[in-house]
């Protein structure tokens, strides 16, 4: 995060919408991924995460008591997602079998693994955005599934230049991702 987490929490608790937007932009994709893994419905996952952020904003004055806002958001998203499954169970008998299946399959370790995956994707995305612009564009097109030749054609450069940018990106990402993954392991150990 650009600001320290403590500064960010303080700013949000004081009603700073820019700080809240920053947190939303950084955490929303990873939280949606986590929720979708639990509920198995992308649209519902987006609604759930939006509700988590809405609740966070409504109770922002109590945020100073939160020590780790990322962990807080992951737990809140998990709880809202599980509550969503419970609500489906109450409202639709057809969904009851799927609900029970979800709850028995979604052990704590499964959910922790989903959190790890979502946070890893977020760290990788942040690291890619810090690459030089030409590297970022090549990596993003590669992630979209374009081949080296297709990327070269799209960007108007040679395939060897694309290969060079890919190698450069990998070299730069190694130094940026390793500290983030180590931090993630520490957060999940708490």
Wavefront OBJ file of the C-alpha trace (Angstrom):
o trace
v 0.000 0.000 0.000
v 1.287 3.462 -0.781
v 0.788 4.877 2.712
v 1.642 2.887 5.773
v -1.292 0.789 6.894
v -1.579 2.747 10.147
v -1.774 6.048 8.256
v -4.298 4.572 5.856
v -6.507 3.287 8.690
v -6.299 6.642 10.457
v -7.177 8.545 7.275
v -10.173 6.327 6.589
v -11.377 6.586 10.187
v -11.238 10.373 9.782
v -13.484 10.134 6.691
v -10.810 10.461 3.971
v -12.592 9.115 0.882
v -9.330 9.114 -1.142
v -7.698 6.763 1.364
v -10.809 4.574 1.307
v -10.703 4.517 -2.509
v -7.031 3.495 -2.370
v -7.837 0.606 -0.041
v -10.806 -0.406 -2.216
v -8.735 -0.398 -5.414
v -5.954 -2.445 -3.812
v -8.099 -5.036 -2.042
v -11.313 -5.401 -4.096
v -10.029 -7.876 -6.738
v -8.427 -10.188 -4.159
v -11.509 -10.110 -1.916
v -13.791 -10.858 -4.873
v -11.601 -13.820 -5.755
v -11.823 -15.135 -2.182
v -15.587 -14.673 -1.985
v -16.118 -16.269 -5.396
v -14.100 -19.297 -4.292
v -16.405 -19.696 -1.301
v -19.818 -18.950 -2.840
v -19.132 -20.053 -6.424
v -20.983 -17.076 -7.902
v -19.018 -14.133 -9.311
v -21.905 -11.657 -9.207
v -22.763 -12.601 -5.617
v -19.075 -12.349 -4.686
v -18.908 -8.784 -6.032
v -22.044 -7.884 -4.058
v -20.607 -9.461 -0.915
v -17.323 -7.561 -1.190
v -19.158 -4.321 -1.916
v -21.185 -4.902 1.249
v -17.973 -5.543 3.225
v -16.578 -2.193 2.072
v -19.899 -0.474 2.748
v -19.874 -1.820 6.319
v -16.233 -0.788 6.706
v -17.115 2.761 5.687
v -20.151 2.869 8.001
v -18.037 1.751 10.971
v -14.889 3.631 9.978
v -14.695 5.511 13.289
v -13.943 2.189 15.026
v -11.167 1.342 12.546
v -8.433 2.550 14.891
v -8.997 -0.673 16.869
v -8.073 -2.765 13.783
v -4.416 -3.789 13.740
v -4.310 -5.296 10.245
v -6.905 -3.961 7.814
v -6.082 -6.565 5.130
v -6.632 -9.457 7.539
v -9.789 -7.739 8.811
v -11.147 -7.484 5.250
v -10.317 -11.113 4.456
v -12.081 -12.331 7.608
v -15.086 -10.074 6.989
v -15.316 -11.285 3.379
v -15.088 -14.918 4.478
v -17.797 -14.400 7.108
v -20.100 -12.513 4.728
v -19.579 -15.227 2.104
v -20.431 -18.007 4.542
v -23.466 -16.013 5.733
v -24.533 -15.684 2.099
v -24.452 -19.483 1.789
v -26.530 -19.778 4.973
v -29.075 -17.327 3.587
v -29.348 -19.332 0.390
v -30.033 -22.402 2.489
v -32.890 -20.708 4.319
v -34.450 -19.253 1.172
v -34.071 -22.022 -1.380
v -34.514 -25.711 -0.726
v -32.866 -26.538 -4.044
v -29.661 -24.914 -2.855
v -29.598 -26.842 0.419
v -27.569 -29.732 -1.010
v -25.037 -27.369 -2.585
v -24.786 -25.397 0.648
v -24.019 -28.462 2.737
v -21.489 -29.560 0.161
v -19.811 -26.145 0.258
v -19.600 -26.079 4.051
v -18.159 -29.565 4.328
v -15.634 -28.955 1.558
v -14.622 -25.489 2.724
v -12.463 -26.297 5.699
v -10.377 -23.649 7.384
v -7.331 -24.826 5.420
v -9.229 -24.523 2.133
v -10.286 -20.978 2.941
v -6.738 -20.124 4.069
v -5.436 -21.481 0.783
v -7.944 -19.308 -1.099
v -6.805 -16.269 0.906
v -3.187 -17.088 0.083
v -4.044 -17.418 -3.607
v -6.046 -14.175 -3.688
v -3.329 -12.246 -1.861
v -0.629 -13.726 -4.135
v -2.572 -12.554 -7.180
v -2.898 -9.079 -5.627
v 0.835 -8.895 -4.850
v 1.703 -10.015 -8.387
v -0.711 -7.454 -9.884
v 0.798 -4.650 -7.777
v 4.328 -5.718 -8.731
v 3.457 -5.795 -12.447
v 2.145 -2.225 -12.236
v 5.515 -1.053 -10.850
v 7.451 -2.397 -13.846
v 8.661 -0.033 -16.573
v 5.766 0.718 -18.946
v 7.078 -1.422 -21.820
v 7.511 -4.422 -19.498
v 4.074 -3.901 -17.963
v 2.380 -3.863 -21.376
v 4.182 -7.029 -22.539
v 3.343 -8.878 -19.293
v -0.309 -7.802 -19.373
v -0.705 -8.948 -22.994
v 1.038 -12.217 -22.137
v -1.362 -12.763 -19.203
v -4.260 -12.135 -21.591
v -2.999 -15.142 -23.572
v -1.275 -13.491 -26.519
v 1.760 -15.266 -27.980
v 5.146 -13.587 -28.385
v 4.437 -12.969 -32.077
v 0.968 -11.564 -31.354
v 2.394 -9.222 -28.705
v 5.111 -8.093 -31.125
v 2.487 -7.380 -33.783
v 0.202 -5.564 -31.314
v 3.012 -3.330 -30.004
v 4.813 -2.901 -33.339
v 8.102 -4.349 -32.045
v 10.140 -7.434 -32.898
v 9.491 -10.810 -31.260
v 13.022 -10.706 -29.815
v 12.202 -7.364 -28.154
v 9.108 -8.990 -26.635
v 11.227 -11.891 -25.347
v 13.724 -9.406 -23.911
v 10.935 -7.507 -22.110
v 9.520 -10.764 -20.716
v 12.945 -11.775 -19.362
v 13.450 -8.282 -17.932
v 10.028 -8.393 -16.270
v 10.738 -11.780 -14.684
v 14.071 -10.525 -13.351
v 12.465 -7.379 -11.886
v 9.457 -9.238 -10.475
v 11.615 -11.725 -8.566
v 12.940 -8.932 -6.353
v 9.527 -7.354 -5.860
v 7.408 -10.427 -5.189
v 9.600 -12.367 -2.758
v 9.261 -9.790 0.072
v 5.489 -9.621 -0.460
v 5.091 -13.384 -0.299
v 7.181 -13.514 2.887
v 4.925 -10.849 4.421
v 1.862 -12.807 3.310
v 3.148 -15.941 5.059
v 3.648 -13.925 8.244
v 0.129 -12.464 8.038
v -1.459 -15.851 7.542
v 0.509 -17.335 10.444
v -1.229 -14.939 12.894
l 1 2 3 4 5 6 7 8 9 10 11 12 13 14 15 16 17 18 19 20 21 22 23 24 25 26 27 28 29 30 31 32 33 34 35 36 37 38 39 40 41 42 43 44 45 46 47 48 49 50 51 52 53 54 55 56 57 58 59 60 61 62 63 64 65 66 67 68 69 70 71 72 73 74 75 76 77 78 79 80 81 82 83 84 85 86 87 88 89 90 91 92 93 94 95 96 97 98 99 100 101 102 103 104 105 106 107 108 109 110 111 112 113 114 115 116 117 118 119 120 121 122 123 124 125 126 127 128 129 130 131 132 133 134 135 136 137 138 139 140 141 142 143 144 145 146 147 148 149 150 151 152 153 154 155 156 157 158 159 160 161 162 163 164 165 166 167 168 169 170 171 172 173 174 175 176 177 178 179 180 181 182 183 184 185 186 187 188 189 190
